[in-house]
Amino acid sequence: MSEESYGESPVSSWKSFLAGGFGGMCTVATGHPLDTIKVRLQTMPHHLPGETPLYHGTIDCARKTIVNEGIRGLYKGMFAPLIGVTPMFAVCFFGFNLGKELFCRDPNRITKLEIFCAGLLSGVFTTAIMVPGERIKCILQVQAHSTGPIKYKGPMDVVRKLHKEGGIRSIYKGTAATLLRDVPASGMYFLSYEWIKELLRPATAAKSDLGVPETLFAGGMAGIFNWLVAIPPDVLKSRLQTGRTVIHSTSLPFMLI
């Protein structure tokens, strides 16, 4: 197993906590419109042969959303992830650095396996924060293309009605699917991020010498690898959390559709 040198003092978990929180805000601000399209495509009703599907693809979904709801339609449900994803990212990076402290035998040299295991731990840390926000977000995102009456007026109304219908368990519906998505995906994200940075860094350069463009490229590619792992369980999670099945969240994830 190859190793990566960490010659300088390691970044503290609390600095990672703050940096991750700011990163979470940036992620929500830039990514929520695409997330709205993703969730609507994942949860649109199945059409019978000969019937016209609700959406023909990503561009069609975006166009119909803007025509019917305006630009604001792409930002439906943004408040919940803005509140939840900010601490989620902070906890994610906190958990990753804690994982490195737990799994790394030599603080100056960390193996790819140790990075992956630390990433897995970060995914476990984020689930408790992630699930309620994802549940609220998905419900509000798909409510607009529902043919029935508008049931929820906003994030707090979703929380109140979910709690009234099924208690805290209803708010945390989809926990198993979220764990199935985030634990391996987080491990893949951090592993690929560190690996790509290592490929881009000159052999004689220190870790801190990597430039901003290279760091951004490594983060973007790591995000692609993350979603290659995360998309299948994310479909399960979105369909479960928007009420497209009657299976409870304690059931096995592969039974949710």
Phi, psi and omega per residue, in radians:
M1 nan 2.202 -3.113
S2 -1.232 2.780 -3.083
E3 -2.196 2.776 3.103
E4 -2.175 2.362 -3.101
S5 -1.482 2.366 3.066
Y6 -2.119 1.289 -2.995
G7 -1.221 -0.570 -3.101
E8 -1.470 2.988 -3.129
S9 -1.097 2.380 -3.116
P10 -1.167 2.523 3.091
V11 -1.169 2.355 -3.095
S12 -1.187 2.709 3.124
S13 -1.090 -0.573 -3.116
W14 -1.269 -0.611 3.043
K15 -1.141 -0.686 3.082
S16 -1.131 -0.620 3.105
F17 -1.037 -0.853 -3.118
L18 -1.191 -0.753 3.124
A19 -1.111 -0.701 3.120
G20 -1.143 -0.635 3.108
G21 -1.102 -0.763 3.094
F22 -1.141 -0.702 3.096
G23 -1.081 -0.619 3.105
G24 -1.115 -0.714 3.103
M25 -1.089 -0.743 3.121
C26 -1.129 -0.680 -3.136
T27 -1.101 -0.788 3.138
V28 -1.128 -0.777 -3.083
A29 -1.070 -0.650 -3.073
T30 -1.633 -0.493 -2.982
G31 -1.784 -0.199 -3.027
H32 -1.104 -0.704 3.103
P33 -0.998 -0.761 3.107
L34 -1.176 -0.585 3.105
D35 -1.164 -0.666 3.088
T36 -1.058 -0.788 3.107
I37 -1.084 -0.759 -3.136
K38 -1.032 -0.847 -3.095
V39 -1.144 -0.689 -3.141
R40 -1.175 -0.639 3.068
L41 -1.195 -0.656 -3.122
Q42 -1.202 -0.529 -3.007
T43 -1.929 0.076 -3.119
M44 -1.152 2.578 -3.097
P45 -1.051 2.511 3.060
H46 -1.233 2.399 -3.137
H47 -1.819 2.556 3.110
L48 -1.382 2.803 3.092
P49 -0.966 2.294 -3.123
G50 1.640 -0.316 3.115
E51 -1.502 2.662 3.103
T52 -1.485 2.203 3.114
P53 -1.161 2.708 3.137
L54 -1.060 -0.731 3.098
Y55 -2.306 2.486 3.122
H56 -1.633 -0.117 -3.137
G57 2.810 -2.978 -3.056
T58 -1.077 -0.866 -3.096
I59 -1.127 -0.720 -3.141
D60 -1.135 -0.694 3.113
C61 -1.119 -0.763 3.122
A62 -1.103 -0.762 -3.111
R63 -1.105 -0.829 -3.121
K64 -1.153 -0.626 3.112
T65 -1.117 -0.781 -3.127
I66 -1.193 -0.720 -3.139
V67 -1.123 -0.771 -3.046
N68 -1.460 -0.528 -3.014
E69 -2.198 -0.109 -3.061
G70 1.395 3.117 3.130
I71 -1.034 -0.573 -3.122
R72 -1.061 -0.423 3.132
G73 -1.094 -0.519 3.120
L74 -1.263 -0.287 -3.103
Y75 -1.863 0.274 3.102
K76 -1.042 2.345 3.088
G77 1.344 0.272 -3.060
M78 -1.272 -0.493 -3.062
F79 -1.066 -0.738 -3.099
A80 -1.087 -0.883 3.105
P81 -1.188 -0.492 3.103
L82 -1.127 -0.639 3.081
I83 -1.329 -0.709 -3.029
G84 -1.526 -0.657 -3.042
V85 -1.276 -0.525 3.129
T86 -1.053 -0.964 3.043
P87 -1.174 -0.469 3.118
M88 -1.099 -0.816 3.103
F89 -1.117 -0.679 3.118
A90 -1.084 -0.812 3.127
V91 -1.157 -0.600 3.124
C92 -1.036 -0.880 -3.129
F93 -1.250 -0.564 3.039
F94 -1.087 -0.801 3.121
G95 -1.130 -0.626 3.115
F96 -1.122 -0.798 3.127
N97 -1.195 -0.607 3.044
L98 -1.123 -0.714 3.103
G99 -1.071 -0.685 3.087
K100 -1.113 -0.656 3.104
E101 -1.164 -0.613 -3.102
L102 -1.370 -0.718 -2.992
F103 -1.669 -0.366 -3.053
C104 -1.432 2.138 3.137
R105 -1.397 -0.560 3.124
D106 -2.148 1.951 -3.073
P107 -1.093 -0.301 -3.134
N108 -1.639 -0.202 3.125
R109 -2.475 2.106 -3.093
I110 -2.138 2.301 -3.106
T111 -1.459 2.865 3.102
K112 -1.087 -0.647 3.120
L113 -1.115 -0.698 3.120
E114 -1.162 -0.656 3.060
I115 -1.093 -0.778 -3.134
F116 -1.084 -0.776 -3.137
C117 -1.129 -0.691 3.083
A118 -1.109 -0.659 3.082
G119 -1.137 -0.680 3.070
L120 -1.030 -0.768 -3.140
L121 -1.099 -0.665 3.133
S122 -1.092 -0.606 3.100
G123 -1.150 -0.619 3.079
V124 -1.151 -0.736 -3.110
F125 -1.052 -0.646 -3.007
T126 -1.392 -0.305 -2.978
T127 -1.084 -0.755 -3.094
A128 -1.042 -0.595 3.115
I129 -1.474 -0.615 -2.992
M130 -1.245 -0.726 -2.954
V131 -1.070 -0.916 -3.119
P132 -1.043 -0.756 3.133
G133 -1.105 -0.709 3.104
E134 -1.141 -0.700 3.130
R135 -1.064 -0.863 -3.132
I136 -1.118 -0.802 -3.114
K137 -1.029 -0.852 -3.091
C138 -1.114 -0.703 3.135
I139 -1.078 -0.795 -3.124
L140 -1.227 -0.573 -3.135
Q141 -1.187 -0.643 -3.074
V142 -1.632 -0.222 -3.099
Q143 -1.080 -0.598 -3.060
A144 -1.132 -0.570 -3.133
H145 -1.673 0.210 3.061
S146 -1.351 2.541 -3.141
T147 -1.466 -0.213 -3.129
G148 -1.490 -3.115 3.122
P149 -1.194 2.713 3.103
I150 -1.193 2.094 -3.067
K151 -1.656 -0.602 -3.041
Y152 -2.038 2.354 -3.104
K153 -1.620 -0.236 -3.118
G154 2.980 -3.124 -3.072
P155 -0.996 -0.814 -3.107
M156 -1.178 -0.567 3.080
D157 -1.176 -0.640 3.061
V158 -1.073 -0.835 -3.132
V159 -1.038 -0.815 -3.099
R160 -1.081 -0.792 -3.088
K161 -1.283 -0.636 3.081
L162 -1.114 -0.740 3.132
H163 -1.144 -0.652 3.115
K164 -1.166 -0.651 -3.100
E165 -1.335 -0.687 -3.043
G166 -2.541 0.196 3.132
G167 1.261 -2.857 -3.099
I168 -1.094 -0.481 3.140
R169 -1.112 -0.605 3.120
S170 -1.212 -0.659 3.118
I171 -1.135 -0.585 -3.115
Y172 -1.684 0.328 3.090
K173 -1.079 2.289 -3.110
G174 1.748 0.182 -3.113
T175 -1.076 -0.784 -3.107
A176 -1.090 -0.751 3.135
A177 -1.181 -0.601 3.104
T178 -1.176 -0.711 3.055
L179 -1.080 -0.749 3.136
L180 -1.083 -0.541 3.118
R181 -1.426 -0.907 -2.906
D182 -1.407 -0.540 -3.093
V183 -1.156 -0.998 3.111
P184 -1.184 -0.590 -3.126
A185 -1.162 -0.663 3.107
S186 -1.170 -0.709 3.070
G187 -1.053 -0.754 3.125
M188 -1.153 -0.672 -3.130
Y189 -1.065 -0.933 -3.077
F190 -1.197 -0.631 3.104
L191 -1.103 -0.863 -3.112
S192 -1.199 -0.615 3.120
Y193 -1.080 -0.859 3.139
E194 -1.196 -0.630 -3.136
W195 -1.150 -0.782 -3.130
I196 -1.186 -0.677 3.071
K197 -1.062 -0.675 3.122
E198 -1.133 -0.672 3.116
L199 -1.163 -0.621 -3.087
L200 -1.429 -0.347 -3.071
R201 -1.452 2.266 3.060
P202 -1.009 2.599 -3.045
A203 -1.033 -0.548 -3.078
T204 -1.638 -0.022 -3.060
A205 -1.536 2.641 3.038
A206 -1.381 2.869 -3.111
K207 -1.022 -0.650 -3.084
S208 -1.300 -0.131 -3.085
D209 -1.412 -0.138 -3.114
L210 -1.206 2.284 -3.081
G211 -1.322 2.963 -3.134
V212 -1.099 -0.798 3.123
P213 -1.022 -0.732 3.129
E214 -1.141 -0.692 3.123
T215 -1.140 -0.730 3.101
L216 -1.115 -0.727 3.120
F217 -1.100 -0.754 3.127
A218 -1.097 -0.717 3.110
G219 -1.146 -0.706 3.110
G220 -1.125 -0.770 3.111
M221 -1.151 -0.657 3.094
A222 -1.103 -0.635 3.079
G223 -1.109 -0.646 3.086
I224 -1.127 -0.816 3.106
F225 -1.085 -0.666 3.108
N226 -1.014 -0.831 -3.072
W227 -1.338 -0.417 3.016
L228 -1.055 -0.607 3.102
V229 -1.436 -0.618 -2.950
A230 -1.482 -0.445 -2.987
I231 -1.026 -0.848 -3.117
P232 -0.986 -0.912 3.095
P233 -1.195 -0.389 3.095
D234 -1.187 -0.616 3.055
V235 -1.096 -0.771 3.088
L236 -1.030 -0.798 -3.093
K237 -1.096 -0.807 -3.103
S238 -1.103 -0.750 -3.129
R239 -1.197 -0.661 3.113
L240 -1.182 -0.793 -3.036
Q241 -1.283 -0.330 3.095
T242 -1.684 0.165 3.000
G243 1.417 0.429 -3.140
R244 -1.482 0.090 3.046
T245 -2.552 2.788 3.130
V246 -1.801 0.110 3.117
I247 -1.287 2.365 -3.129
H248 -1.308 2.794 -3.049
S249 -1.189 -0.250 3.130
T250 -1.435 -0.110 3.140
S251 -1.308 2.861 3.126
L252 -1.113 2.424 -3.071
P253 -0.974 -0.603 -3.088
F254 -1.361 0.050 3.085
M255 -1.823 0.149 -2.943
L256 -1.442 -0.283 3.122
I257 -1.734 nan nan
